[in-house]
């Protein structure tokens, strides 16, 4: 089996995990708290990064797009890369938007709400970084990475002046997607494409799981939340769309 080194709190792991599930490629997911990550994975790569795909032969593949291209060559069916030029361009653009264009709302809704859901975030990071059964050990392990991540807000342009615009744009996006997923299970119709995997990057780990944005998504865009669930289910046909 393949090993996906990542975790549910990781934005980019969501993209690869969903792809593996939809392709029905057998894999196990391991956190960076596993001793093998420090002993084998990091020394080989030369730096800390997730996700990383470890192949059954022990090869390491890093970067979500590279991982998916690697697997697509080995497992061409079912194909999630549109064959027609227009759909291919649209899927590529939406994939890029999900992978990069949602970084601001993802970071804002997670790290600007630590006073409301900080205990959840700290425990999520602790679980990923420490195998200890001590709550304090886990919190101690998580603290440096949390400090590093919160320091990214200002360089990413998330501040008091920009937050209203970030929230307005995200709310508008949720409204558009909620209407779309009322009619179609996936972004380009009735099977997933790279557009969906890319959008899982921005919409799953932070925005559909962290308590504050998760409550928002479930309340104002329940069809979007349902799509995030659907993207982690292997069956492509969906009970909500039995005639498709």
N, C-alpha and C positions, 0 to 999 in steps of 0.2 A: 504493500500500500504506500501511497504518498503520505508525507507528513507536511501539514501546513503549520508553519511556525507563525503564530499570531495571537489573536484573542478577540473576544467580543467587543472590547472597548476600542479597538483599533479601526480607524476609518477605512484604511486601504485593505485590511484583511477581509472586510465585508464584500468587496468586489470579487476577490478570488474565491472565497468560500461559496458564494452564491453560484459562481460559474461551475465549480466542482460538483455542487449538489445537482444543478440542472443537467450537467453532463453525465451524472451518475458515475463519476470516477471515484472509486473507493479511496478514502483518506481518513487520517486521524488528525486532530488539531491539538497542538501542544503550545503551552505558554512559554515565555522566556524564562520563567522560574525553573523550568526543567534543567537539571545539571548539564545535559547535552548542549544546551544553547550556549552556555558560557565556555564549555570545554571544546566543542567542535564547530559550532555554527559561526560564532563571532570571530574566532581566530582565522577561519577560512575566508570570511568576507572582509575582515579587517576593520569593521565598524558595526555599531548597533543599528539594526533596522528590522522592521517587520512590515509586511509579511515576507516570508521566505518559503519557497517550496523545495522540499527535499524529495528527490525521486527514489524509487525502489533500488536504483543502482548507487545511491549515495551522492548523486549530483545535486548541487544547490543552484536554484534559479531565483533571481531577485528582481523586483519591480513588477507591478501588477500586469502591465501591458506585455512585458517580456514573458511572464509566466503563462498568460493566456495564449499568446502566439505559439509558445513552445508546446502547450497541450493541444491546441487546435490542429497543429501539424500531425500529432499522434492520434487524435480522436476527432476526425472531421465530422462525424455524425453523432447526434443531431447538430446541424450547422446553426450557429447563432450569429454568423456574419452574413448580412443580407447580400444577395447576389446582384440585385439591380443597382445601378449607379446612384440613383437618387436616394434610395433607402440606405445605401452604404454610407453616403455622405452625411445624411441626417443622423444615423446611428453613431458615426464617428464624432460629430459635433456634440451630440447629447452626452456621449461617453466622456468627452473632455470637459463639458460643463459640469457633470456630476463629480468628476474626479478632482477638478480644480476650482470651478466657479462657486461651489458651495462651501469653500473653506471658511469664509468669513462668518456666515450664520452658524456653521458647525462649531467653530471655536467660541463664538460669542455666547451661544445658548448653553454651552457646557461651562465655560470658565467665568462668565459674568454672573452666574447664578449659584456660586459656591455657598452663599449664605442660605440658600434654600435646599440644595441637594448635595452639599459638600460631603456629608457622611457617605452617601452612596458612591460618589466618585472616588473618594479615598479608599474605600473598601474594594472597589473594582480594580484600581491600580495595585493595591496590596495583594489581591488574589493573583494577579498576573505576574507579579514580581517576586513573590515569596512563597515557599512551600511550608512555611511555619504555620502551626495551628494556633499560634499566639496572635491575637488581634493587634497588639502593640507592635510586634515584630513586622507585621504586614504594613501597618501604617508608617513605621519608620522606613521601610524599604521603598514605600511609595512617595514619601515626601520630596526627595530631590527631583524626581521626574515631574511631579506636579508643579513644583516651583519653576522648572524649566519651561513647561508647557504654558503656564499662565504668563510668563514673560514674553511669549510670542504674540500676545494680543495687540500690543501697540505697533510693533513692526508690520503686522498684517493689516493695519488700518482700522482696528476695532477700538473706538474710543467714544467718549460722550457725544462728540459732534456727529460721528458716523452711525452710531447704533440705531437711531430712528429710521434712517434710510435702509440699513441692513434688515431691520425687522419688517419694514413695509414691503420690501422686495420679496422677502421670504414668505410673508403672509399671502402675497399675490401669487407666488409660485404654487403654494399649497392649494389655493383656490382653483387654479388652472388644472393641476394634476388631479385633484379630487374629482372634478367634473369628468376628466378624461377616463380615469379608472372606474368610473361608474359605468362606462360603455365598453371598455376594453381591458383585458387583464394585464397587458403589457404596453410599453410605450409605442411600439410600431404595429400593434395588432394583437394577434392571438398566439404568438410564441415569443419568448424572450430574445433579445438581441444585445449587442454590446452597449446599446443605449441604456438598457436596464441595469446591466452590471456596473456601468459607470455611475449611474445615479444612486446605486446602493452605497457607493463610497460616501456620498454626502448625507444621505438620508437615513442610514441604518444605525451605525454605532453611536453617534451623538444624538441625532434628532429624533429617532424613534425609540431609543432605550433610556437615555438620561431622563430622570423624572420630570423636570420642568418642560422641556420641549416635547417629550413623549405625551404628556397630558394635553399639551396644545395640539399636537397632531391628531390624537384620538378624538379630541373635541371638535376641532374645526375642519379636519380633513380625514374622516374615518376610512375613506376608500384608499387614501395614500398609505395609511397604517396597514390596511389589509394587504396592499401590494408588497410592503416590506415583509410580511409573513409569507406571502405567496412566493417571493423570490428565494426563500429558504426551504421550499418544498420541492422534492424531486419531480412530482407529477406536473406535467406541463398543462394538461387539460384541467380546468378548474370547475368546481361544482357550481359556481355562480354563473358560469357561461356554458351551460351544457350543450347548446346548439352551435358552438363554435369549434 
